[in-house]
Amino acid sequence: QVQLVESGGGLVQPGGSLRLSCAASGFTSSSYAMGWYRQASGKERELVAGISSTRDITNYGESAKGRFTISRANGKSTVYLQMNSLKPEDTAVYYCNLRYYSGSLLEVWGQGTLVTVSS
């Protein structure tokens, strides 16, 4: 069974930093992508950042560019999201996402971790 385990959410003051982690297990694929999405109260889920398993190609949502960095542990299906210069509008539930090929394209979501930016 494919599983995503997220950690690192919490309460932080504006201007502060947090690091989210997501470890994927239970799947076998040489080509996959992992990423982070977020959903604020009353809003649609949006892409924060993504990274591919091949060459670690990254992409970012507009709100994350210049402040957030996604990375992948070497040779492992674990990704990190370093979030700096956090703003109150970054408050949301952050979800880890995995897409991989196993005969067809499959997608798995984590349970979500709450990030609250407030003084």
HELIX and SHEET records of a PDB file:
HELIX    1   1 PRO A   88  ASP A   90  5                                   3    
SHEET    1   A 4 GLN A   3  SER A   7  0                                        
SHEET    2   A 4 LEU A  18  SER A  25 -1                                        
SHEET    3   A 4 THR A  78  MET A  83 -1                                        
SHEET    4   A 4 PHE A  68  ARG A  72 -1                                        
SHEET    1   B 6 GLY A  10  VAL A  12  0                                        
SHEET    2   B 6 THR A 113  VAL A 117  1                                        
SHEET    3   B 6 ALA A  92  TYR A 101 -1                                        
SHEET    4   B 6 TYR A  32  GLN A  39 -1                                        
SHEET    5   B 6 GLU A  46  SER A  52 -1                                        
SHEET    6   B 6 THR A  58  TYR A  60 -1                                        
SHEET    1   C 4 GLY A  10  VAL A  12  0                                        
SHEET    2   C 4 THR A 113  VAL A 117  1                                        
SHEET    3   C 4 ALA A  92  TYR A 101 -1                                        
SHEET    4   C 4 LEU A 105  TRP A 109 -1                                        
END                                                                             
